[in-house]
Amino acid sequence: MNGNHTTAPTAPTARIALIADRSEAVRSHVRVPALLEALRLREGLDLDAYWIPTEEAGEGMDGFDAVWVLPGSPYRSEGGVLAAIQDARENGIPFLGTCGGFQHALLEFARTVCGLDRAGHAENAPATAAEDAVVVPLACSLVGHEGTVRVTPGSRAARLLGADRTQARYHCNYGPNPLHLDVLRAHGMTFTGADESGDIRIAELAEHPFFLATLFQPELDGDGSRAHPFITGLAAAAVEHARVR
C-alpha cells in the first residue's frame, strides 16, 4: 500500500439572498443566523447569507444560489419583492417564501404567469376590489396560532418531511383568496398542504428545481437549534445550484 488517499470534495459555499426589511422585532429574522449555523454544523451545508432590503431586491438575483423571502409584510417595496421572486422563478434559482413570502409568491404568479394584471394584496392595497385580491384578510387571525398541516403524498413538501403532516407556527392575518386558486392551478401552481379546515398553506412549482412557499413560518419550528426540513431542503438545493453554476 502507498500513502496516497483520496479526499472527498468539499461542498461549495452557496450564496443566499434573504429578502426582508430586517428587524430585530421580527422573530423569524432573529432566528435565521442560528439556523444557518445549524445547517453548517449538522448538515454540512454552508450558506453565505446576504440580507437584502426590499427596496434593493429588484436589482436582480444573479449570482445567488437561493432566494428566501422572509416574513415582515407589509414590505417597504412590494415591487422589489415581486421582482426577486420572478427572477428566482424564471431562472431556476431555489426559492423559499414564508408567510409574506408565500403571499407575494402567489401575487407574482397571478400577475406574471396568469395575466391577472389587476391582481392585488389586500394588506398592501386595501382598496383592491374583492374580485382582484389574490391575498385577502383571513376570517380568523393566525397570529400566534399553531396547528397541523397535511401535505399531499408525493409532493416536494412530503418528500422533504418524510411524513404526511407537519406542525405549523403562524404569525399572519392574510392568506390566499379561494376565488383565485383554480386559476393559479390551471397555470401550473400546485397547492400541496392544507390545514385541518382545508385552507391552503403550502404552494409549489413542480417543474422548478426548488420552489416552495408556506403561509406558516418553518423558521419558528422547535428551539432554533435544527432547521425545519423545508429550510434544509432549500439549503441543499442552493449548494447544488452553486456546484453546477
C-alpha positions in Angstrom: 0.0 0.0 0.0 1.1 3.5 -0.6 0.2 6.5 1.4 -2.0 8.1 -1.2 -5.6 8.6 -0.4 -8.5 10.5 -2.0 -10.1 13.3 -0.1 -13.8 13.7 -0.7 -14.6 17.0 -2.4 -16.0 19.7 -0.1 -19.4 21.1 -0.8 -19.3 24.6 -2.3 -20.5 27.6 -0.2 -23.8 28.8 -1.6 -24.9 32.4 -1.7 -28.4 33.0 -0.4 -30.4 36.2 -0.7 -32.5 36.9 2.4 -35.2 39.3 1.2 -36.8 41.3 4.0 -36.8 44.6 5.8 -34.6 43.2 8.5 -35.7 44.0 12.0 -34.9 42.7 15.5 -38.6 43.0 16.2 -39.4 40.2 13.7 -38.8 36.9 15.5 -38.1 34.9 12.3 -35.4 37.4 11.3 -33.7 36.8 14.7 -33.9 33.1 14.2 -32.1 33.0 10.8 -28.4 33.3 11.9 -28.7 30.3 14.3 -30.5 28.2 11.7 -27.7 28.9 9.1 -25.1 27.9 11.7 -27.1 24.7 12.4 -27.2 23.9 8.7 -23.4 24.2 8.5 -22.7 22.2 11.6 -25.3 19.5 11.4 -25.8 19.1 7.7 -22.5 20.4 6.2 -24.5 22.9 4.1 -22.6 26.2 4.1 -24.6 29.3 3.1 -23.1 32.7 2.7 -26.1 34.9 3.6 -26.8 38.4 2.4 -29.7 40.4 3.8 -31.3 42.5 1.0 -33.8 45.2 1.8 -36.9 45.1 -0.3 -36.1 48.4 -2.0 -32.9 46.8 -3.4 -34.4 43.4 -4.2 -35.4 44.5 -7.7 -31.8 44.9 -8.8 -31.6 41.2 -9.7 -30.7 37.8 -8.1 -27.9 37.0 -10.5 -25.0 35.4 -8.6 -27.2 34.0 -5.8 -27.9 30.3 -5.4 -31.1 30.7 -3.4 -33.7 33.3 -2.6 -35.6 33.3 0.7 -38.4 35.9 1.1 -38.9 36.1 4.8 -41.8 37.5 6.8 -42.3 41.1 7.7 -45.0 42.4 5.4 -46.2 44.9 4.5 -42.8 45.3 2.9 -41.3 48.7 2.1 -41.2 47.7 -1.6 -43.8 45.3 -3.0 -42.2 45.7 -6.4 -38.8 44.7 -5.1 -40.1 41.6 -3.5 -42.1 40.6 -6.6 -39.1 41.2 -8.9 -36.9 38.9 -6.7 -39.5 36.2 -6.8 -39.9 36.5 -10.6 -36.2 36.3 -11.1 -35.9 33.1 -9.0 -38.9 31.5 -10.6 -37.9 32.3 -14.2 -34.2 31.5 -13.8 -34.4 28.2 -11.7 -32.9 29.7 -8.6 -34.0 27.7 -5.5 -36.8 29.7 -3.7 -38.5 29.6 -0.4 -41.2 32.1 0.7 -42.5 32.0 4.2 -45.6 34.0 5.5 -45.3 37.2 3.5 -43.1 35.4 1.0 -45.9 32.9 0.4 -48.4 35.7 -0.1 -46.2 37.5 -2.6 -45.2 34.3 -4.5 -48.9 33.9 -5.2 -49.3 37.5 -6.2 -46.3 37.4 -8.6 -47.5 34.3 -10.2 -51.0 35.7 -10.6 -49.7 38.8 -12.3 -46.9 37.5 -14.4 -48.0 34.0 -15.3 -51.7 34.1 -15.1 -52.0 37.5 -16.7 -54.1 38.9 -13.9 -52.8 42.5 -14.2 -55.1 43.9 -11.5 -54.2 41.2 -9.0 -53.5 42.8 -5.6 -52.7 42.1 -2.0 -55.3 43.5 0.4 -52.7 44.4 3.0 -50.6 46.4 0.6 -53.5 48.0 -1.2 -56.7 47.9 0.9 -58.7 49.5 -1.9 -58.2 46.4 -4.2 -61.5 45.2 -5.5 -62.6 41.9 -3.9 -62.5 40.1 -7.2 -59.0 41.2 -7.9 -57.4 40.4 -4.5 -55.3 37.3 -4.6 -54.4 37.8 -0.9 -57.2 38.7 1.5 -57.7 39.1 5.2 -58.2 35.8 7.0 -61.5 35.1 8.6 -59.6 34.4 11.8 -56.2 35.8 12.6 -53.4 33.3 12.7 -51.1 35.5 14.8 -49.6 33.2 17.4 -51.5 30.2 16.1 -50.1 26.7 15.9 -51.7 23.8 14.0 -51.3 20.7 11.8 -50.8 21.0 8.1 -51.5 17.9 6.0 -49.3 17.5 2.9 -50.0 15.8 -0.5 -48.3 12.4 -0.9 -45.5 12.6 -3.5 -45.2 16.3 -3.3 -41.9 18.1 -2.7 -43.2 19.0 0.8 -44.0 15.4 1.6 -40.6 14.2 0.4 -38.8 16.8 2.4 -40.8 16.0 5.5 -40.8 12.2 5.1 -44.3 12.4 6.6 -47.8 13.3 5.6 -48.1 16.3 8.0 -46.2 18.9 9.9 -46.8 21.2 12.8 -47.0 24.9 11.7 -46.5 28.1 13.6 -48.1 31.3 12.1 -47.9 35.0 12.6 -50.2 36.4 9.9 -53.6 38.0 9.2 -53.7 37.4 5.4 -54.0 34.4 3.2 -54.9 33.3 -0.4 -58.2 34.2 -1.8 -60.1 30.9 -2.6 -61.6 32.6 -5.7 -58.2 32.6 -7.5 -56.9 29.2 -6.6 -58.2 27.4 -9.7 -56.7 30.0 -12.0 -53.3 29.6 -10.3 -53.6 25.8 -10.5 -54.5 26.0 -14.2 -51.2 27.8 -14.9 -49.1 25.3 -13.0 -49.0 26.2 -9.4 -49.8 23.2 -7.1 -51.1 23.5 -3.6 -49.7 20.7 -1.6 -50.5 21.5 2.0 -53.7 22.5 3.9 -54.8 22.9 7.5 -57.4 20.7 9.1 -60.1 23.0 7.8 -58.9 22.6 4.2 -57.4 26.0 3.9 -54.3 26.2 1.7 -51.0 26.6 3.5 -48.3 25.3 1.1 -47.6 26.1 -2.6 -45.1 24.6 -5.0 -44.0 24.7 -8.6 -43.3 21.1 -9.6 -41.3 21.9 -12.7 -38.9 24.3 -10.9 -35.7 22.9 -9.3 -36.9 24.1 -5.9 -39.8 26.5 -5.4 -41.7 26.2 -2.2 -43.8 28.7 -0.2 -45.6 28.3 3.1 -48.1 30.6 4.9 -46.7 29.4 8.1 -43.1 30.1 9.3 -40.9 27.0 9.4 -38.1 29.1 10.8 -40.0 29.2 14.1 -40.1 25.4 14.4 -38.5 23.9 17.5 -35.9 25.8 19.5 -33.9 27.0 16.6 -31.1 24.5 17.0 -32.1 22.5 14.0 -33.6 23.7 10.7 -37.0 22.6 9.6 -36.8 20.2 6.6 -38.1 22.8 4.2 -35.2 25.1 5.1 -32.7 22.2 4.9 -34.2 21.4 1.5 -33.6 25.0 0.3 -30.0 24.9 1.6 -29.3 21.6 -0.2 -30.8 22.9 -3.4 -28.7 26.1 -3.0 -25.5 24.1 -2.6 -26.3 22.0 -5.6 -27.0 25.2 -7.6 -23.6 26.5 -6.5 -22.0 23.3 -7.6 -23.3 23.5 -11.2 -23.3 27.3 -11.6 
